Amino acid sequence: MNNYFQKTTSAAPLVVFRIALGLLIFGSIARFWAKGWIFDLYIKPKYFFPFYGFEFVEPLGELSYLLFAICGLCALMVAIGLFYRIASAGLFLSFTYIELIDKSTYLNHYYFISMVCLMMLFLPAHRYFSIDAYRNKKILSDAIPRWSLDSLKFFVCLVYVFAGLAKLNSDWILHAQPLRIWLPAKNDLPVIGFLFNYVWVAYAFSWIGCVYDLSIPFLLLKRKTRIFAYSAVVIFHMLTALLFPIGMFPYIMMVTALIFFSPEFHEKILLKIGTWIKVSGDFTKPSIQYPVSGSGILPVAFGFFLLIQVLLPLRHVLYPDELFWTEQGYRFSWRVMLIEKAGYAQFIVKDAAGNQAVVDNSKFLTPLQEKMMATQPDMILQYAHILRDHYNTQGFRSPQVYVDSYVALNGRLGKPLVDPITDLSKEKDSFSHKPWILPFGNEIKGI
Amino acid sequence: MESLKKLATFSLTLLLLACGGKESEPSPADNTKDRKVILTHWVDNIIRPSYVDFRESFDVIIGKAEEFTTSPDQTTLSALRESWVDAYIEWQKVELFEFGPADKYTLRNFFNIYPADVNGIVTNMNDPSTNLDLPTSYARQGFPALDYLINGLGSSDGEIINAYTTDPDASKRLAYLDRLTARMDLLLTNVISEWNGAYRETFINKTGLDIGSSTGLVVNAFVLHYERYIRSGKIGIPSGAAIGSTGVPYPEKIEAYFKKDISLSLAQSAHQAARDFFNGTNRFTEQEGPSFKSYLDALGSKDQVSGATLSNIIDNQFITIGLELDQLSPNLYEQIQTENQEMVETYTAMQKLVRILKVDMTSAMSVTITYTDNDGD
């Protein structure tokens, strides 16, 4: 075992990943900015939904632009390897801060990027083919500890495997839900659109998607199947990009899968870039090894981090009732595209003096926030507290908040999600089960 | 390579297994999931014919209003009132098409925002240069303003006729009546000519389901109309049911306040028009055609517990509401004052439908509701 931690490998794959990651995040930030989403998502809303335990994360108002600018700048600096440690710390912190402001915008791939940035912060990705190494030849090295690249690969494998395991549920496998709902919506696409009228196509997509997630990391790991696997990655993610509004996700996964390729492959890429920007051969082929130490805190810390990553997606077993219904333990678990959920939540605020109001959600929330809130119990509770505090200032005395909710999940008829007679103003958020979530009354078998 | 082959065989077997045991689904070859067919049916067999009928009934108003303004007397007043009732009923069958051209001109804002703003009408009458496009003017025009002008100016017909003949403000009233009908005529002409022009093609070719697609627009407009303008506007707000069973009633907020005994028939027409649109009822043949109903059936949407189709559940709820409406007094003002509980029950039945339309139907169709809620108003 100790022997493993002494091993080194070419720095090229990690370095190519560093460059690609930096550029991709920069691209994402630019896209976000250009679409006006900084304003729409972080400035326009009057209220925000911070994550439990991260309530100290405050929206920044107009300063959000500065935060995004810092994030974009750090991403570029990471890509070129300038002041790498500071830049990667800045990237991790700014990106994560953005994601923590409002859980209405939560997406698994943003969480993925956050976690990857956290790992990159501690990896020697700047030791080679970076401005830092160009300016300070002392740190230049074309070999890095093998565990550092392997831990990234392991993390990517985890993501795929958990995404695949999550698909092993009766809705996905036996009922082709929710693809059965989503695919016919695309039946007007040219050439392939007609296919989506057939139910068997939804089944085929569901099954292939599941097999894909469960097998692709292993096929990428093996040299023999790698090319085939990578073609599958490209086709699969291009198809999802065509069918679903999932933004940068397909491109992130396509780039990420490159880390499985051989050192030679990545060295060729770097050599190409090297000739293009005219750096000397000494720089691209230094043959200096990274001083490796077998013991040390870093491998232990990475081991601990990866252990948490293995356990986190399994935490839902600690909660009663159906995960897709309660969503207790749903986030941070690589459950992607698994549920079609729509909801309706009408709040009534009352007090002992007989004051009563029906809440117009649009006066408090953006359409996106309302849509997310209506189907997720923890957000319903947060919103109830927002309303309680608001009506407290409007002449209501210790206002009580009730919700009339109605949620449809994966083609089932809708039903109330939250107990309408629970006064949510008195309930507190916590990691324990929320007893005021009404039972699902149905079963989705699976892991 | 061996493992690859195994994988391929494995997945293929799974696929065959998955598809083998399924109940038969409607064949896609019959076009039932083709949204272009539905859009075409909507525009050619429902929307445009409905506008044609409304146009005809509105032309009668214009004629009768002209006769009335030329010589205001009992005969011309009665004739104008009759044409107003007929056209108001026909309006209920087009008000739900507030997408595309009608949305562009925000037709509903200028045709049917009530209760009428009586003081505002007087202000506008005294100053013919007032801008009728402003939101403050919405409730000073359209059917509710006409209601006030032909039914609400006095306690007897004699008084009303005097208001147009001997009263010092008579000429201003006549002019305002003219101004309102002319304005409605112009807006309606604009909307209809767009439907008859290039918009038809645009409409039937935007076959997606994303934001801005025709089906997306129609679903949003349809659900919004039922929620806000039928459930809340006609029943929930006047009865106070919109804010729970203990809400304060506002009977003076009923539709057609100055001709109270048609308030129920207006609500019934609007409700029936929504139901007919859901079922795709052809305005020429009265037969059901491509519609939300047929599309939901083609998608196979149903209650997994009872096996009932979603379209059936929805249509049954439409029927239930229809029966609730039938029990109400033709005069909703009286109904609210004597037996408001029945109004509340009707509201509850409508609320149930709104949820199903807004959550179950849109979710089954994979359409996003993009309009924002406005329940408190």
Interface residues (C-beta under 8 A of the other chain):
Chain A: I173 L174 A176 I181 W182 P184 A185 K186 N187 D188 F194 N197 Y198 V199 W200 Y203 A204 S206 W207 I208 V211 S215 L219 K224 T225 F228 P245 E340 K341 A342 G343 Y344 Q346 I348 Q356 A357 V358 V359 D360 N361 S362 K363 P367 E370 K371 Y406 V407 A408 G411 R412 L413 G414 N442
Chain B: M1 S3 L4 L7 F10 S11 L14 L15 A18 C19 K22 E25 P28 K33 D34 R35 K36 T207 G208 L209 D210 A242 I243 G244 T246 G247 L299 G300 S301 D303 Q304 V305 L310 I313 R355 I356 K358 V359 D360 T362 S363 A364 M365 S366 V367 T368 I369 T370 T372 D373 N374 D375 G376 D377
